[in-house]
Every structure is written in structure tokens, then in C-alpha cells.
């Protein structure tokens, strides 16, 4: 697989300048936070919709026939749970989307050459309206933003699709939403589990609408409980996980 520039950027961050932070055994990965910080990496909120009535009704916005679907978080601010879906759109294209309870919704293509089944987790990174879709193809996780009732691919500063490695090329092992900088607000983070299975590194990613960039804000957790290390090898966000709360392509 061709290595994307964004993965190289993430690797450089993950492997440099990480402070060693001890974490109590009863803390889970999404809640892990350092006792000291070096900078702020809190993303600016981009709610999916500013309309409390929900996304506009769209006759083509429902769950397509043959799609896999699962209830997901409220993405349009009308206090009703919405539905995430993923489907084979034909001609080799896979699409995923969200159908809102209001009758609206949005979708986007999920480009990948991976033979592994594709799956998507919709999540609120900060718990304050920073909505993303994490699209997993078994090798990497593409990042999408949910904003204004649209699903928008997120790119790195060079304009390439922003992606997290899942251990396929050795540049990281997972994605999580972790309070890396200790300000009490979760950050989107690239995770890298230690080879010996004893800990992990979390490195904050700064979100700015459809753009994402790596930061130098990182923590290394030593002697982490096995559940935390396992989470660092997967896709999670807060209490949500891809396995339990995501939607996977049928077949």
C-alpha cells in the first residue's frame, strides 16, 4: 500500500517528545489525562446543524436498500437519535451516511482498496458538538467531519486525506478521543500501543473544520491496564467503540 504523507506526519509526532505519565489502573483509555500539559489542542466546535429542528427533509436521504444500519448519536441537534448506515453503491463504490430522525441526512463515498470489510463510527470528539465519522478499512481510518448536515472529507495541511494508521504500516495502532492536554475536554488522538503491550502513546490532532493537523501534544501511559492497551489498538471515542456502536458493510 502506498504510504500517505499524513501517516508519515502522524508517525513523527507519535515517536517524538512524549512525556511519561502514569495512569491509575481503574481509568479507561478515553478518560486518561496527563497531570501536566505543554500546549492546548482543543478543537473548535463544528456542530452538524445549527437548526434545532434538525436537518431539512430530503427524499433521497434515507437508509438505502441493502444497507447495514444502526442507531447513532444525534447529529443534527434535534434531541433525537439518528441512524448511521453503510452500503455497496455498485461499480466498486462504497458509501456511508447518516439518516436523521427529521427525515434529512447526508452521505459520502468511502474510498479504499483494502480487501477488509469497511466500517464507520460516528462520534462527538469533545462531547460539545465536534462531530466526526471515523471510516475504518482495516488498515487505516479516514477522517470525515459532520457539519451543516453534510459529511466532508478531512484533509491534512498538504491537502491529502487525513488518515490514522491501524498498525498496517507501523505508524500507529488506533484512534481515540482522549483529554491529551489536560484541559478537561477530549481531543481527537492518534494512538500507538507499545510493542510489549504495557502502555500506549496518545497524540492530539487539531481539527479546524475540514482540515486536521498533527500537534506536538502527546502523553505516554506506562503500565496501562490490558483494556486500555487493547483500546489503543482499535477505534473508540468516549464511551463509543467501532465494534459496539459502529456500522459495518454487509458481507
WOSUL-V278995 format. One record per residue. N is the residue number from 1. RES is the residue in one letter. SS is DSSP state (h for helix, s for strand, l for the rest). Layout:
n:N res:RES ss:SS
n:N res:RES ss:SS
This chain:
n:1 res:X ss:l
n:2 res:X ss:l
n:3 res:X ss:l
n:4 res:X ss:l
n:5 res:X ss:h
n:6 res:X ss:h
n:7 res:X ss:h
n:8 res:X ss:h
n:9 res:X ss:h
n:10 res:X ss:h
n:11 res:X ss:h
n:12 res:X ss:h
n:13 res:X ss:h
n:14 res:X ss:h
n:15 res:X ss:l
n:16 res:X ss:l
n:17 res:X ss:l
n:18 res:X ss:l
n:19 res:X ss:s
n:20 res:X ss:s
n:21 res:X ss:s
n:22 res:X ss:s
n:23 res:X ss:l
n:24 res:X ss:l
n:25 res:X ss:l
n:26 res:X ss:l
n:27 res:X ss:l
n:28 res:X ss:l
n:29 res:X ss:h
n:30 res:X ss:h
n:31 res:X ss:h
n:32 res:X ss:l
n:33 res:X ss:s
n:34 res:X ss:l
n:35 res:X ss:l
n:36 res:X ss:l
n:37 res:X ss:l
n:38 res:X ss:l
n:39 res:X ss:l
n:40 res:X ss:l
n:41 res:X ss:l
n:42 res:X ss:l
n:43 res:X ss:l
n:44 res:X ss:l
n:45 res:X ss:l
n:46 res:X ss:s
n:47 res:X ss:l
n:48 res:X ss:l
n:49 res:X ss:l
n:50 res:X ss:l
n:51 res:X ss:l
n:52 res:X ss:l
n:53 res:X ss:l
n:54 res:X ss:l
n:55 res:X ss:l
n:56 res:X ss:l
n:57 res:X ss:l
n:58 res:X ss:l
n:59 res:X ss:l
n:60 res:X ss:l
n:61 res:X ss:l
n:62 res:X ss:l
n:63 res:X ss:l
n:64 res:X ss:l
n:65 res:X ss:l
n:66 res:X ss:l
n:67 res:X ss:l
n:68 res:X ss:s
n:69 res:X ss:s
n:70 res:X ss:s
n:71 res:X ss:s
n:72 res:X ss:s
n:73 res:X ss:l
n:74 res:X ss:l
n:75 res:X ss:l
n:76 res:X ss:l
n:77 res:X ss:l
n:78 res:X ss:l
n:79 res:X ss:l
n:80 res:X ss:l
n:81 res:X ss:l
n:82 res:X ss:s
n:83 res:X ss:s
n:84 res:X ss:s
n:85 res:X ss:s
n:86 res:X ss:s
n:87 res:X ss:s
n:88 res:X ss:s
n:89 res:X ss:s
n:90 res:X ss:s
n:91 res:X ss:l
n:92 res:X ss:l
n:93 res:X ss:s
n:94 res:X ss:s
n:95 res:X ss:s
n:96 res:X ss:s
n:97 res:X ss:s
n:98 res:X ss:s
n:99 res:X ss:s
n:100 res:X ss:l
n:101 res:X ss:l
n:102 res:X ss:l
n:103 res:X ss:l
n:104 res:X ss:l
n:105 res:X ss:s
n:106 res:X ss:s
n:107 res:X ss:s
n:108 res:X ss:s
n:109 res:X ss:s
n:110 res:X ss:l
n:111 res:X ss:l
n:112 res:X ss:l
n:113 res:X ss:l
n:114 res:X ss:l
n:115 res:X ss:l
n:116 res:X ss:l
n:117 res:X ss:l
n:118 res:X ss:l
n:119 res:X ss:s
n:120 res:X ss:s
n:121 res:X ss:s
n:122 res:X ss:s
n:123 res:X ss:s
n:124 res:X ss:s
n:125 res:X ss:l
n:126 res:X ss:l
n:127 res:X ss:l
n:128 res:X ss:l
n:129 res:X ss:l
n:130 res:X ss:s
n:131 res:X ss:s
n:132 res:X ss:s
n:133 res:X ss:s
n:134 res:X ss:s
n:135 res:X ss:s
n:136 res:X ss:s
n:137 res:X ss:l
n:138 res:X ss:l
n:139 res:X ss:l
n:140 res:X ss:s
n:141 res:X ss:s
n:142 res:X ss:s
n:143 res:X ss:s
n:144 res:X ss:s
n:145 res:X ss:s
n:146 res:X ss:s
n:147 res:X ss:s
n:148 res:X ss:l
n:149 res:X ss:l
n:150 res:X ss:s
n:151 res:X ss:s
n:152 res:X ss:s
n:153 res:X ss:s
n:154 res:X ss:l
n:155 res:X ss:s
n:156 res:X ss:l
n:157 res:X ss:l
n:158 res:X ss:l
n:159 res:X ss:l
n:160 res:X ss:l
n:161 res:X ss:s
n:162 res:X ss:l
n:163 res:X ss:s
n:164 res:X ss:s
n:165 res:X ss:s
n:166 res:X ss:l
n:167 res:X ss:l
n:168 res:X ss:l
n:169 res:X ss:l
n:170 res:X ss:l
n:171 res:X ss:l
n:172 res:X ss:l
n:173 res:X ss:l
n:174 res:X ss:s
n:175 res:X ss:s
n:176 res:X ss:s
n:177 res:X ss:s
n:178 res:X ss:s
n:179 res:X ss:s
n:180 res:X ss:l
n:181 res:X ss:l
n:182 res:X ss:l
n:183 res:X ss:l
n:184 res:X ss:l
n:185 res:X ss:l
n:186 res:X ss:l
n:187 res:X ss:s
n:188 res:X ss:s
n:189 res:X ss:s
n:190 res:X ss:s
n:191 res:X ss:s
n:192 res:X ss:s
n:193 res:X ss:s
n:194 res:X ss:l
n:195 res:X ss:l
n:196 res:X ss:l
n:197 res:X ss:l
n:198 res:X ss:l
n:199 res:X ss:l
n:200 res:X ss:s
n:201 res:X ss:s
n:202 res:X ss:s
n:203 res:X ss:s
n:204 res:X ss:s
n:205 res:X ss:s
n:206 res:X ss:s
n:207 res:X ss:s
n:208 res:X ss:s
n:209 res:X ss:l
n:210 res:X ss:l
n:211 res:X ss:s
n:212 res:X ss:s
n:213 res:X ss:s
n:214 res:X ss:s
n:215 res:X ss:s
n:216 res:X ss:s
n:217 res:X ss:s
n:218 res:X ss:s
n:219 res:X ss:s
n:220 res:X ss:s
n:221 res:X ss:s
n:222 res:X ss:s
n:223 res:X ss:l
n:224 res:X ss:l
n:225 res:X ss:l
n:226 res:X ss:h
n:227 res:X ss:h
n:228 res:X ss:h
n:229 res:X ss:h
n:230 res:X ss:h
n:231 res:X ss:h
n:232 res:X ss:l
n:233 res:X ss:l
n:234 res:X ss:l
n:235 res:X ss:s
n:236 res:X ss:s
n:237 res:X ss:s
n:238 res:X ss:l
n:239 res:X ss:l
n:240 res:X ss:s
n:241 res:X ss:s
n:242 res:X ss:h
n:243 res:X ss:h
n:244 res:X ss:h
n:245 res:X ss:h
n:246 res:X ss:l
n:247 res:X ss:s
n:248 res:X ss:s
n:249 res:X ss:l
n:250 res:X ss:l
n:251 res:X ss:l
